[in-house]
Amino acid sequence: MQGVFAENTYFYIDEHTKSGFLIDPGAQAGLIYDVVRQNGWTIEKILLTHGHFDHMGAAELLREKLVAPIYIYPEDARYLTDPYLNLSGNSGRPITVTHYEERFRRRSPSHSHPKMPAACPRPTASSDWAQ
């Protein structure tokens, strides 16, 4: 996403099986889909670290195109269906996600939850993540 906001989407892919996860697809579903197909990857799950629009904006369309379930932490699920909680409500293009599963036993640090820190460390091995 360009302009006022920037967002990062991550792929966590096993180099041998070419299968893995798509993390926080906030925008540009077509571009993300093209990258997946060009690399011959299979996305098993779409993981959302929290429910703000810049982390889930492309999730619903990619769920349909990739036939992969969307997972989010239970406390953040309400953000997916409420454009004002996910901060897209005043944008002129409200975003919601209606097909998701509440998963994760351990919470990812996130700024959408007031009791959690706003930052989390990135993996140390650069080969573990690809933008």
C-alpha positions in Angstrom: 0.0 0.0 0.0 1.4 3.4 -0.9 0.6 6.9 0.2 -0.4 7.7 3.7 0.2 4.2 4.9 2.8 1.5 4.2 2.3 -2.1 4.9 4.4 -5.3 4.9 3.3 -8.7 3.8 5.4 -11.7 4.6 5.7 -15.2 3.2 7.0 -18.0 5.3 7.8 -20.8 2.8 9.6 -24.1 3.2 12.1 -24.1 0.4 11.9 -27.8 -0.1 8.1 -28.3 -0.2 7.3 -24.7 -1.5 4.4 -24.7 1.0 3.9 -22.2 3.8 2.1 -19.3 5.2 1.1 -15.8 4.1 1.3 -13.3 6.9 -0.6 -10.0 7.1 -1.7 -9.4 3.5 -2.8 -5.8 4.0 -3.2 -4.7 0.3 -2.4 -5.5 -3.3 -4.1 -8.9 -3.5 -3.3 -9.3 -7.2 0.4 -8.6 -6.7 0.6 -11.1 -3.8 -1.3 -13.7 -5.8 1.1 -13.2 -8.7 4.1 -13.7 -6.5 2.7 -16.9 -5.1 1.9 -18.3 -8.5 5.2 -17.2 -10.1 7.1 -19.0 -7.4 5.0 -22.2 -7.5 4.2 -21.8 -3.8 1.2 -23.4 -2.0 -0.2 -21.2 0.8 -1.6 -23.4 3.5 -2.8 -20.6 5.9 -3.2 -16.9 5.9 -2.1 -15.6 9.4 -3.1 -12.2 10.7 -1.1 -10.8 13.6 -4.0 -8.5 14.4 -7.1 -6.9 12.8 -6.1 -3.5 11.6 -6.9 -2.9 7.9 -3.3 -2.6 6.9 -2.7 -6.2 8.0 -5.9 -7.8 6.7 -7.1 -5.7 3.7 -6.3 -8.3 1.1 -7.0 -11.4 3.2 -10.6 -12.1 2.1 -9.8 -12.0 -1.6 -6.6 -14.1 -1.2 -8.5 -16.6 0.9 -10.8 -17.1 -2.1 -8.0 -17.2 -4.7 -5.6 -19.4 -2.7 -8.2 -21.6 -1.0 -6.4 -21.0 2.3 -8.1 -20.4 5.7 -7.6 -17.1 7.6 -6.4 -17.4 11.2 -6.4 -14.7 13.8 -6.1 -14.5 17.6 -9.5 -14.7 19.2 -9.3 -11.3 20.9 -8.7 -9.6 17.6 -11.4 -11.4 15.6 -13.9 -8.5 16.3 -11.7 -6.2 14.3 -12.3 -8.1 11.1 -16.0 -7.5 11.0 -16.0 -3.9 12.3 -14.6 -1.3 9.9 -14.3 1.3 12.7 -12.3 -1.0 14.9 -10.0 -2.0 12.0 -9.6 1.7 11.2 -11.0 1.4 7.6 -14.4 2.9 8.5 -13.6 6.5 7.7 -11.6 5.7 4.6 -14.4 5.6 2.1 -13.6 1.9 1.5 -14.6 0.0 4.6 -12.9 -3.4 4.8 -14.3 -6.5 6.5 -13.3 -10.2 6.6 -16.2 -12.6 7.1 -14.5 -16.0 6.7 -11.9 -16.6 9.4 -11.0 -18.9 12.2 -10.1 -17.9 15.7 -6.8 -19.6 16.3 -3.4 -19.3 18.1 -2.8 -20.3 21.6 -0.2 -17.6 22.2 -0.8 -14.0 21.3 1.5 -12.1 18.9 2.5 -8.8 20.3 0.4 -6.1 18.7 -0.7 -2.5 19.0 -4.4 -3.4 18.6 -4.4 -4.9 22.1 -3.8 -2.4 24.9 -2.0 -4.8 27.2 0.6 -5.9 24.6 3.8 -4.2 23.5 3.7 -2.5 20.1 6.7 -4.2 18.7 8.0 -7.7 18.4 11.5 -8.9 17.3 12.0 -10.0 13.7 13.5 -13.4 13.0 17.3 -13.3 13.0 17.8 -15.5 9.9 17.1 -13.4 6.8 16.2 -16.5 4.8 13.3 -17.1 7.2 11.2 -14.2 5.8 10.7 -12.8 2.4 8.8 -9.6 1.6 
